[in-house]
């Protein structure tokens, strides 16, 4: 059993992720976010966050992008670079996907039927609530009841491990580094995949058409931030920038090439499709539950 006096968990939440109204967003010089004051708190039982952000947006993210066939980026994520050719044969794409997920279907159904698709709040909270509500609607109980006992460590229960991975609660202490490195820094995707409830998809898979509607996603604006989070870092000194949301559908051009992603978040970016240059690191999980 852990207590506040024995373990200090610094929960990593995501700058700008709390923005909700695009028409009220402010713009700042592209480097101005580095001096933003953040306060992130979480306990291992709930991974609930409080935050204090000075502003809502970055210049680059406030602009509505021109959708076009993506060009291979200059930076790589932890696995591979996005290919320059993203023309996808839909039959081939479907053949490599896992079986259908009733929970993923329910997430999308709930979102499309919702009268409030931009509920405000923090991106982590919004994505997690959507996942929790869909899981309970399908299975009749909380997903926490179905977490495998193998997730537990000497310090944390399965629930605590899930919440820490979900929130990317990076820390310089051994607690964070005791979690499996393969799933650290991948947020909702890492937590759900580690629980055996889905399959991880990297940037290559994401932009080659392997995502199913209802997949949960974690992205990082900067690859360097992601790598520091994975290894363990004092987030008060890092000021990272990432985002958590749910994939709804691909946007394709007249040649069926993927040019963007339609997503569901709390209103921060769901007003327009995401494109590859928005983030340097992309992770997702196709649900199998």
N, C-alpha and C positions, 0 to 999 in steps of 0.2 A: 504494500500500500504506500503510495507516495503522498506527501503533504507539501503545502506551500513552503514550509521551512526547509525542506530537504531538496526540493527540485524547483528550479526556476525555469519556466518554459517561456521563451520569447517567441511569440507567434508571428510568423511572417505573413502579413497581409499585403495587398497590392495597391500601390499608389495610383490614383485616378480611378480606381475601381469603384469608388463610391459615387461617382458622377452619374446623374440620372437624366438631366434635361439638356439636350444638345443645343437648344436655342438659347440657353442661358449660360453656356460655357464661355469662359474667358480664355484668351490666348496670351501666351507668354513666350519670350525668347526660348529657343529650343534647349538651352542649358539651364534655364532658371529652376527647373524641378530639383536640381541637385541640392538646393538649400532648403527644400521643403521640410517642415517639422512634422514628424510622424510619431504617433503614440499607438503601439500595438500591444494589446494584452490578450492572453488566452489561458484558460486552464485546460489540462489534458482531458478532462471529462467532457467538455462541451465544445472546445475550440471556438468559443464565442469571442468576437473581437470588438474592441472600441478603437476609434481612430480619430485623428485630428489633422485634417489636410488643409493646407493653406489655399489651394486652388483646385480646379476640377479637371483641367485639360492641358494637353500639349498642342503646340501649333500644328504639328504634322497630323495628329489624330482628329483635329477638328474639321479638317477639310474633307469634302466628299470626293473620293478618288475616281479616277478614270479607269473603268474596267477594261482590261485587255489581257491577252494571253501572257502569263507571267514569264519573266526572264530569269534564268538561273541566278540566284543571289550570290553576293561575294562572300557571305559568311555561312558557316555550317552549324547545324545543331550537333547534339552529342552522337548522332548516328551517321547522318549522311546529308549530302546537299540535295536540294530539290532539283529534279531533272528539268531540262529546258523544254522537253516535249511532254505536254500534259493532255494530249488528245487521248481520251479513254474510250475503249470499246466497252459499252455498258454490259454486254453479256459476260465478257471476261471479268469485269469488275465484280459483278454479282457472284460469280463462281468462287471467288477467293474470300468472300465474306463469311463470317460465322453464321450460325442459325439465328433466326429472328428473336428479338427480345420483347416480350410483352411490356416490360417496364419502360424500355425506350419508346415503344409505341405510345404508352400512356403519357410519358413526359411531353411528347409532341402534341398529342391530342389535348392535354390540359392547356398547353401553351396556346394552341390555335383557338381553343374555345374560351380562353380567358378574356375578360373585359378589361383587364389591367395587365398589359404585356410589359409595362415598364414600372415595376413596383417600388422603385427607389431602393435605398439600402446598399449594402456591400455585396460585391459580386459573389464572394464565397458563400455568404448566407443565402442569397437568392438561388444559386445553382444547387446548393445542398437541399434546400427546402423543396425545390422541384423534384429532385431525385427521391427524397424521403416520401413525399406525398404520392408519387407514382408507385413506388415500391409497396407502400402500405395498401394502396388501392388494389394492386394486383395480388399481393400475397397475404393481406389481412393483418400484418404486423410490421413492426419496425425492422429495417434491414440489420440493425445492430444485433438482433436475436440470431441472425444467420451468419455472423462473422465467425470464421474458423478459429479454433483455439490455438492453432499454430502461429497466429499473428502475435500472441502475447510474448513479451520479453520478461526478463527478471525485474524490470522496473515498471512496465506498462501492461495494462489489460488490452485485449484486442480492440475494444472501443477506443481507448486512448491512442493506440497506435494508428488506427484509422483516422482519428481526428487530427493527429499531428501531421500525418502525411497529407491529408486533405488540405490543411492550412499551410503546408510547406513551412512548418514551424522551426526553421533553421536555428541552430544554437551552436555555440563553441564548446558546450559541455558534451559529455559522453552519451547522454540520453539520445540526442538527435543522431549521433553517429552510430548508435547501436541499432538503428533501423536499417533495413536493407537498402544499400546504396542504389540499387537498380530502380527503386521506386521513389527515392528522395527528389524533391524539386519538381515532381510531375503533378503535384496538387491532386485534384479530384481524380484524374486519370490514374495516377500512381496508387492512390488509396484503394480505389475500386478494383484495379487489376490485381493488387496484392491480396485482396479479399477473395479472389477467384471469381469475381462477378463480371469480368469482361477481359478483353484483350487490348493491350497497348497498341497504339498506332503512332508512328513517328511522322516527321514532316514529309518524307517521301510518300508514305502511304496516304497521308491526308490530302496532299495535292495531286495524287494519282487516282483519286476517286474511291478510296477504300472506306470512307466514313459512312455509317448508317445514321439516318435521322434519330436524334435522341442521344447521340454520343456526347459524353462530357469532355470538355477541353480545358487545358491549362497552357497558357502561352507566356513567353517572356520577351520583353522588348529588346533586352540585351543579353547576348550569350554569356558574357562575362558574369553578370549577376546570377544567372542560372547555375553556372559552374560553382560559384562561391556558395550558393545556397546548398547545393548537393554536398559539398565537402564540409559545410558547417561554418557559419559566420555570425558575428554580432550584427543583427539586422539594423540596430540603431545607427551603426556606422556605414551601412551599405546603401540605404535609401533605394531599394529595388523597385522595378516597375513591371508588373505582370497583370494578367487578367484571367478570370475563370468564367466559363459560359457553357452553353449547350449548342451543339450543331443542329441546325434544322434542315438545310438543303444546300446543294451546290448551285452556283450561278455559272452558266455555260454560254459561250458565244454561238454564233450561227454554225460553226464547225464542230460543235459539241466539246470544245476545249474548256476545261475548268478555268474560270477567271476570278472566282470569289466564293465566299462562304456566307450564307445567311445564318445568323445566330440568334439565340435568345439570351439576353442578360438583363440587368436591371434598368437598362435604358442608356447606358454609357456609350455603347457602340452598335447596338442592334438596329439603329435607324438606317444603317447602310451596310453593304457586304464588306467583309474583311478581305484583304488581298495579301499576298505573300510578304510584301515589304513592310507591312504593319508591325511584324514581330520577327525576331531572329530565331526564336526557339518555339516549336509547336509540338504539343503532345495531346493525345486524345485516347479515349477508351470506348471501344464498341461493346455495349452491354450484351451479356449472354444470359440474363436472368429474366 
